[in-house]
Amino acid sequence: MSTQKNYSREKPGQGQGQRGQGPGYGMAIGRPAEKAKDFKGTTKRLLQYMKPHRLGVLFMVFASIITTILGVIAPNFTRQILNNLQAYINGS
C-alpha cells in the first residue's frame, strides 16, 4: 500500500489529458448525425401525444404571432406619439 497523499488542486477525473463531462461529452468529433429511422411514425405519435393540449398550443402560436406583429408595429406608433407630443410642447 502506498502512503502518498494527493495534494493536487484538480478535481478527481479532471487531470491532464482528461476532459470534464460537459456538453457534447462522449460524442465523436466529425461523426455525422444520425437520421430518424421512422419520421412519419414518430410525428404521428407526437401529434397523438399532443392531442389533449391542442387548444393550448394553438393559443401559444396565436399569441406568438400577435406579439411579433405588435413588436414590429409598436415603434412606429411610439414615434408618431412622441412627434405629436413634441409639436404640442413647442406650440406648433
MDTraj code that builds the backbone (N, CA, C; nanometers):
import mdtraj as md
import numpy as np

residues = "MET SER THR GLN LYS ASN TYR SER ARG GLU LYS PRO GLY GLN GLY GLN GLY GLN ARG GLY GLN GLY PRO GLY TYR GLY MET ALA ILE GLY ARG PRO ALA GLU LYS ALA LYS ASP PHE LYS GLY THR THR LYS ARG LEU LEU GLN TYR MET LYS PRO HIS ARG LEU GLY VAL LEU PHE MET VAL PHE ALA SER ILE ILE THR THR ILE LEU GLY VAL ILE ALA PRO ASN PHE THR ARG GLN ILE LEU ASN ASN LEU GLN ALA TYR ILE ASN GLY SER".split()
xyz = np.array([
    [0.0821, -0.1187, 0.0000],
    [0.0000, 0.0000, 0.0000],
    [0.0863, 0.1249, 0.0000],
    [0.0370, 0.2236, -0.0653],
    [0.1112, 0.3481, -0.0749],
    [0.0577, 0.4464, 0.0277],
    [0.1481, 0.5202, 0.0877],
    [0.1061, 0.6194, 0.1869],
    [0.1133, 0.7596, 0.1310],
    [0.1249, 0.7724, -0.0019],
    [0.1313, 0.9043, -0.0634],
    [-0.0063, 0.9695, -0.0585],
    [-0.0050, 1.1004, -0.0364],
    [-0.1291, 1.1769, -0.0363],
    [-0.1326, 1.2628, -0.1619],
    [-0.2505, 1.2807, -0.2140],
    [-0.2680, 1.3602, -0.3343],
    [-0.3017, 1.5031, -0.2926],
    [-0.2055, 1.5951, -0.3054],
    [-0.2262, 1.7342, -0.2688],
    [-0.2604, 1.8206, -0.3898],
    [-0.2934, 1.7599, -0.4989],
    [-0.3245, 1.8338, -0.6207],
    [-0.4573, 1.9075, -0.6040],
    [-0.4704, 2.0222, -0.6710],
    [-0.5932, 2.1022, -0.6619],
    [-0.6951, 2.0612, -0.7672],
    [-0.6580, 1.9680, -0.8512],
    [-0.7504, 1.9232, -0.9553],
    [-0.8566, 1.8338, -0.8951],
    [-0.9738, 1.8408, -0.9540],
    [-1.0828, 1.7537, -0.9112],
    [-1.0564, 1.6133, -0.9619],
    [-1.1033, 1.5132, -0.8917],
    [-1.0822, 1.3767, -0.9396],
    [-1.1442, 1.3580, -1.0779],
    [-1.0703, 1.2923, -1.1671],
    [-1.1228, 1.2664, -1.3006],
    [-1.0988, 1.3788, -1.3978],
    [-1.0339, 1.4886, -1.3529],
    [-1.0091, 1.6003, -1.4420],
    [-0.8608, 1.6325, -1.4479],
    [-0.7779, 1.5320, -1.4515],
    [-0.6339, 1.5517, -1.4608],
    [-0.5954, 1.5943, -1.6004],
    [-0.4685, 1.6082, -1.6220],
    [-0.4222, 1.6492, -1.7544],
    [-0.4532, 1.5400, -1.8548],
    [-0.5008, 1.5803, -1.9696],
    [-0.5315, 1.4849, -2.0746],
    [-0.6715, 1.4278, -2.0653],
    [-0.7437, 1.4569, -1.9588],
    [-0.8810, 1.4080, -1.9466],
    [-0.9757, 1.5255, -1.9590],
    [-1.0919, 1.4995, -2.0154],
    [-1.1918, 1.6052, -2.0322],
    [-1.2987, 1.5931, -1.9256],
    [-1.3560, 1.7061, -1.8881],
    [-1.4699, 1.7052, -1.7967],
    [-1.5937, 1.6583, -1.8709],
    [-1.6970, 1.6315, -1.8014],
    [-1.8191, 1.5826, -1.8652],
    [-1.9139, 1.6988, -1.8910],
    [-1.8824, 1.7807, -1.9876],
    [-1.9650, 1.8942, -2.0246],
    [-2.0533, 1.8591, -2.1424],
    [-2.1152, 1.9610, -2.2042],
    [-2.2000, 1.9365, -2.3211],
    [-2.1205, 1.8706, -2.4333],
    [-2.1767, 1.7715, -2.4935],
    [-2.1120, 1.7031, -2.6030],
    [-2.0146, 1.5966, -2.5584],
    [-2.0085, 1.5682, -2.4291],
    [-1.9149, 1.4683, -2.3785],
    [-1.9496, 1.3317, -2.4369],
    [-1.8527, 1.2638, -2.4884],
    [-1.8745, 1.1303, -2.5422],
    [-1.9118, 1.1283, -2.6893],
    [-1.9339, 1.2445, -2.7505],
    [-1.9687, 1.2475, -2.8923],
    [-1.8409, 1.2412, -2.9744],
    [-1.8435, 1.1644, -3.0781],
    [-1.7264, 1.1534, -3.1648],
    [-1.7174, 1.2777, -3.2521],
    [-1.5998, 1.3326, -3.2621],
    [-1.5801, 1.4518, -3.3434],
    [-1.5756, 1.4098, -3.4906],
    [-1.6505, 1.4828, -3.5744],
    [-1.6513, 1.4538, -3.7167],
    [-1.7481, 1.3438, -3.7561],
    [-1.8190, 1.2915, -3.6626],
    [-1.9149, 1.1849, -3.6921],
    [-2.0467, 1.2466, -3.7370],
    [-2.1053, 1.2001, -3.8464],
    [-2.2319, 1.2590, -3.8923],
    [-2.3457, 1.2274, -3.7963],
    [-2.4424, 1.3177, -3.7893],
    [-2.5574, 1.2979, -3.7019],
    [-2.6435, 1.1832, -3.7532],
    [-2.7059, 1.1126, -3.6608],
    [-2.7931, 1.0023, -3.7009],
    [-2.9236, 1.0570, -3.7553],
    [-2.9776, 0.9895, -3.8544],
    [-3.1051, 1.0302, -3.9118],
    [-3.2171, 0.9500, -3.8486],
    [-3.3362, 1.0112, -3.8461],
    [-3.4515, 0.9426, -3.7898],
    [-3.4840, 0.8198, -3.8740],
    [-3.5186, 0.7127, -3.8085],
    [-3.5488, 0.5888, -3.8797],
    [-3.6945, 0.5845, -3.9271],
    [-3.7845, 0.6428, -3.8482],
    [-3.9270, 0.6412, -3.8833],
    [-3.9866, 0.7784, -3.8526],
    [-3.9592, 0.8752, -3.9399],
    [-4.0025, 1.0122, -3.9158],
    [-4.1544, 1.0238, -3.9114],
    [-4.2229, 0.9595, -4.0068],
    [-4.3693, 0.9662, -4.0115],
    [-4.4314, 0.9086, -3.8848],
    [-4.3845, 0.7919, -3.8444],
    [-4.4389, 0.7267, -3.7252],
    [-4.4146, 0.8088, -3.5999],
    [-4.2957, 0.8659, -3.5895],
    [-4.2629, 0.9484, -3.4731],
    [-4.3502, 1.0730, -3.4707],
    [-4.3706, 1.1352, -3.5873],
    [-4.4547, 1.2542, -3.5953],
    [-4.5980, 1.2217, -3.5564],
    [-4.6496, 1.1090, -3.6035],
    [-4.7866, 1.0693, -3.5685],
    [-4.8002, 1.0473, -3.4183],
    [-4.7014, 0.9797, -3.3596],
    [-4.7072, 0.9554, -3.2149],
    [-4.6986, 1.0860, -3.1364],
    [-4.6152, 1.1796, -3.1833],
    [-4.6039, 1.3094, -3.1166],
    [-4.7353, 1.3852, -3.1242],
    [-4.7992, 1.3858, -3.2409],
    [-4.9275, 1.4553, -3.2554],
    [-5.0358, 1.3892, -3.1696],
    [-5.0335, 1.2573, -3.1596],
    [-5.1280, 1.1856, -3.0734],
    [-5.1073, 1.2265, -2.9282],
    [-4.9807, 1.2356, -2.8886],
    [-4.9484, 1.2738, -2.7509],
    [-4.9925, 1.4167, -2.7226],
    [-4.9801, 1.5053, -2.8219],
    [-5.0133, 1.6469, -2.8036],
    [-5.1622, 1.6753, -2.8168],
    [-5.2414, 1.5775, -2.8567],
    [-5.3842, 1.5981, -2.8818],
    [-5.4582, 1.6649, -2.7654],
    [-5.4385, 1.6222, -2.6408],
    [-5.5094, 1.6885, -2.5312],
    [-5.4671, 1.8341, -2.5113],
    [-5.3533, 1.8735, -2.5665],
    [-5.3003, 2.0083, -2.5457],
    [-5.3177, 2.0965, -2.6692],
    [-5.4038, 2.0527, -2.7631],
    [-5.4231, 2.1268, -2.8887],
    [-5.4586, 2.2721, -2.8663],
    [-5.5549, 2.2967, -2.7789],
    [-5.6033, 2.4328, -2.7568],
    [-5.4919, 2.5221, -2.7021],
    [-5.4157, 2.4709, -2.6083],
    [-5.3051, 2.5484, -2.5518],
    [-5.1982, 2.5794, -2.6547],
    [-5.1649, 2.4808, -2.7382],
    [-5.0636, 2.5010, -2.8422],
    [-5.1137, 2.6026, -2.9438],
    [-5.2386, 2.5909, -2.9836],
    [-5.2973, 2.6857, -3.0787],
    [-5.2958, 2.8274, -3.0214],
    [-5.3302, 2.8399, -2.8936],
    [-5.3281, 2.9710, -2.8280],
    [-5.1868, 3.0284, -2.8260],
    [-5.0878, 2.9443, -2.7968],
    [-4.9497, 2.9917, -2.7909],
    [-4.8995, 3.0359, -2.9285],
    [-4.9377, 2.9640, -3.0335],
    [-4.8987, 3.0042, -3.1691],
    [-4.9630, 3.1379, -3.2034],
    [-5.0910, 3.1521, -3.1720],
    [-5.1633, 3.2771, -3.1979],
    [-5.1010, 3.3924, -3.1193],
    [-5.0712, 3.3698, -2.9920],
    [-5.0112, 3.4736, -2.9081],
    [-4.8734, 3.5125, -2.9602],
    [-4.7965, 3.4165, -3.0089],
    [-4.6636, 3.4457, -3.0634],
    [-4.6735, 3.5323, -3.1889],
    [-4.7702, 3.5023, -3.2738],
    [-4.7893, 3.5812, -3.3962],
    [-4.8286, 3.7241, -3.3612],
    [-4.9236, 3.7397, -3.2692],
    [-4.9687, 3.8733, -3.2281],
    [-4.8546, 3.9517, -3.1647],
    [-4.7754, 3.8871, -3.0789],
    [-4.6634, 3.9538, -3.0136],
    [-4.5608, 4.0012, -3.1153],
    [-4.5331, 3.9200, -3.2158],
    [-4.4368, 3.9574, -3.3193],
    [-4.4869, 4.0771, -3.3989],
    [-4.6134, 4.0744, -3.4360],
    [-4.6719, 4.1860, -3.5118],
    [-4.6666, 4.3150, -3.4304],
    [-4.7041, 4.3055, -3.3027],
    [-4.7008, 4.4253, -3.2177],
    [-4.5581, 4.4744, -3.1968],
    [-4.4626, 4.3848, -3.1887],
    [-4.3234, 4.4247, -3.1731],
    [-4.2703, 4.4985, -3.2946],
    [-4.3238, 4.4678, -3.4120],
    [-4.2819, 4.5366, -3.5343],
    [-4.3524, 4.6704, -3.5479],
    [-4.4797, 4.6771, -3.5114],
    [-4.5605, 4.7974, -3.5311],
    [-4.5407, 4.9004, -3.4205],
    [-4.5131, 4.8585, -3.2991],
    [-4.5073, 4.9488, -3.1834],
    [-4.4102, 5.0659, -3.2006],
    [-4.2905, 5.0465, -3.2528],
    [-4.2001, 5.1615, -3.2664],
    [-4.2566, 5.2727, -3.3548],
    [-4.3343, 5.2369, -3.4570],
    [-4.3951, 5.3404, -3.5425],
    [-4.4971, 5.4226, -3.4640],
    [-4.5798, 5.3566, -3.3840],
    [-4.6765, 5.4294, -3.3023],
    [-4.6062, 5.5174, -3.1997],
    [-4.5013, 5.4647, -3.1405],
    [-4.4262, 5.5424, -3.0417],
    [-4.3656, 5.6663, -3.1061],
    [-4.3094, 5.6507, -3.2261],
    [-4.2508, 5.7649, -3.2965],
    [-4.3566, 5.8714, -3.3249],
    [-4.4745, 5.8303, -3.3725],
    [-4.5811, 5.9257, -3.4023],
    [-4.6278, 5.9979, -3.2756],
    [-4.6430, 5.9245, -3.1670],
    [-4.6875, 5.9852, -3.0415],
    [-4.5851, 6.0865, -2.9921],
    [-4.4557, 6.0505, -2.9955],
    [-4.3528, 6.1424, -2.9478],
    [-4.3421, 6.2652, -3.0373],
    [-4.3567, 6.2492, -3.1694],
    [-4.3541, 6.3648, -3.2596],
    [-4.4706, 6.4578, -3.2314],
    [-4.5888, 6.4023, -3.2107],
    [-4.7052, 6.4845, -3.1789],
    [-4.6888, 6.5543, -3.0452],
    [-4.6315, 6.4858, -2.9475],
    [-4.6106, 6.5438, -2.8156],
    [-4.5084, 6.6585, -2.8252],
    [-4.4028, 6.6381, -2.9015],
    [-4.3008, 6.7432, -2.9176],
    [-4.3614, 6.8644, -2.9883],
    [-4.4433, 6.8405, -3.0912],
    [-4.5083, 6.9516, -3.1618],
    [-4.6019, 7.0270, -3.0684],
    [-4.6714, 6.9549, -2.9820],
    [-4.7647, 7.0185, -2.8869],
    [-4.6874, 7.1050, -2.7864],
    [-4.5749, 7.0521, -2.7373],
    [-4.4953, 7.1245, -2.6372],
    [-4.4314, 7.2475, -2.7004],
    [-4.3858, 7.2373, -2.8238],
    [-4.3218, 7.3519, -2.8897],
    [-4.4238, 7.4539, -2.9372],
    [-4.5514, 7.4221, -2.9345],
    [-4.6580, 7.5161, -2.9701],
    [-4.6791, 7.5307, -3.1180],
    [-4.6412, 7.4334, -3.1971],
    [-4.6602, 7.4444, -3.3414],
    [-4.8018, 7.4135, -3.3783],
])
top = md.Topology()
chain = top.add_chain()
for i, resn in enumerate(residues, 1):
    res = top.add_residue(resn, chain, resSeq=i)
    for name in ("N", "CA", "C"):
        top.add_atom(name, md.element.get_by_symbol(name[0]), res)
traj = md.Trajectory(xyz[None], top)
